[in-house]
Amino acid sequence: MLGAARKYLFDGRDPDEVLETLANPDADAPRLTPAAIERTRMSRARDRILANLDEMYREAFERARAVGDEAQMTALDFAYRREQLYLEILLDIRDAVERR
């Protein structure tokens, strides 16, 4: 397991260089810091995200409809509405953070 973690973290790079980069507070490593958040802007539009959700659930719903699985159709309908609500809340939070 340790070998797999080492391979994942270092990905063929020199371990000393990677650790030095991570130890440097000014490094451009992926971190959730205020500076990183300022440099990183959200790239996907709200409409695109919600359209992807709609497409995914629509395909699953059509498969359930094709086999006549009423229980699955009901479950998918509820799950879609719940996920849509969660996504809209997260997108609202994202928008508020971007405005700061």
C-alpha positions as CSV (number, residue, x, y, z in Angstrom):
1,M,0.0,0.0,0.0
2,L,2.9,2.3,0.8
3,G,4.3,1.7,-2.6
4,A,1.1,2.6,-4.3
5,A,0.8,5.8,-2.3
6,R,4.4,6.7,-3.2
7,K,3.8,6.0,-6.9
8,Y,0.6,8.2,-6.7
9,L,2.3,11.1,-4.9
10,F,5.5,11.2,-6.9
11,D,4.3,10.0,-10.3
12,G,7.8,9.4,-11.7
13,R,9.2,12.6,-10.3
14,D,12.1,13.1,-8.0
15,P,10.7,12.7,-4.4
16,D,13.1,15.3,-3.0
17,E,11.9,17.9,-5.5
18,V,8.3,17.1,-4.9
19,L,8.7,17.4,-1.1
20,E,10.7,20.6,-1.4
21,T,8.0,22.1,-3.6
22,L,5.3,21.1,-1.1
23,A,7.3,22.5,1.8
24,N,7.6,25.9,0.1
25,P,4.6,28.1,1.1
26,D,4.9,30.1,-2.1
27,A,4.9,27.0,-4.3
28,D,2.2,26.6,-6.9
29,A,1.0,23.3,-5.5
30,P,-2.7,22.6,-5.5
31,R,-3.9,23.8,-2.1
32,L,-7.1,25.3,-0.8
33,T,-5.5,28.6,0.3
34,P,-6.9,32.1,-0.2
35,A,-4.1,32.8,-2.8
36,A,-5.0,29.6,-4.7
37,I,-8.7,30.5,-4.6
38,E,-7.9,33.9,-5.9
39,R,-5.9,32.5,-8.8
40,T,-8.5,29.8,-9.7
41,R,-11.8,30.9,-11.1
42,M,-14.7,28.5,-11.6
43,S,-14.9,27.6,-15.2
44,R,-18.1,25.7,-15.7
45,A,-21.3,27.7,-16.3
46,R,-24.3,27.0,-14.1
47,D,-26.4,26.0,-17.1
48,R,-23.8,23.5,-18.3
49,I,-23.6,21.8,-14.9
50,L,-27.4,21.5,-14.6
51,A,-27.7,20.4,-18.2
52,N,-25.2,17.6,-17.5
53,L,-27.2,16.5,-14.5
54,D,-30.4,16.6,-16.5
55,E,-28.9,14.5,-19.4
56,M,-27.5,11.9,-17.0
57,Y,-30.8,11.4,-15.2
58,R,-32.8,11.6,-18.4
59,E,-30.8,8.7,-19.9
60,A,-31.2,6.6,-16.8
61,F,-35.0,7.4,-16.6
62,E,-35.4,6.4,-20.3
63,R,-33.7,3.1,-19.6
64,A,-36.0,2.4,-16.7
65,R,-39.0,3.4,-18.8
66,A,-37.9,1.1,-21.6
67,V,-38.0,-1.9,-19.2
68,G,-41.1,-0.7,-17.4
69,D,-39.5,-0.3,-14.0
70,E,-41.9,2.0,-12.2
71,A,-40.0,1.8,-8.9
72,Q,-36.7,2.8,-10.6
73,M,-38.4,5.7,-12.4
74,T,-39.9,7.0,-9.2
75,A,-36.5,6.7,-7.4
76,L,-34.7,8.5,-10.3
77,D,-37.3,11.3,-10.3
78,F,-36.7,11.9,-6.6
79,A,-33.0,11.6,-6.8
80,Y,-32.9,14.0,-9.7
81,R,-34.8,16.7,-7.8
82,R,-32.7,16.2,-4.7
83,E,-29.4,16.4,-6.7
84,Q,-30.6,19.4,-8.5
85,L,-31.3,21.2,-5.2
86,Y,-27.9,20.3,-3.8
87,L,-26.2,21.5,-7.0
88,E,-28.1,24.8,-7.0
89,I,-27.1,25.4,-3.4
90,L,-23.4,24.6,-4.1
91,L,-23.5,26.8,-7.2
92,D,-25.0,29.7,-5.2
93,I,-22.1,29.3,-2.7
94,R,-19.6,29.2,-5.6
95,D,-21.2,32.4,-7.0
96,A,-21.0,34.1,-3.7
97,V,-17.3,33.2,-3.2
98,E,-16.5,34.4,-6.7
99,R,-18.1,37.8,-6.0
100,R,-15.9,38.3,-2.9
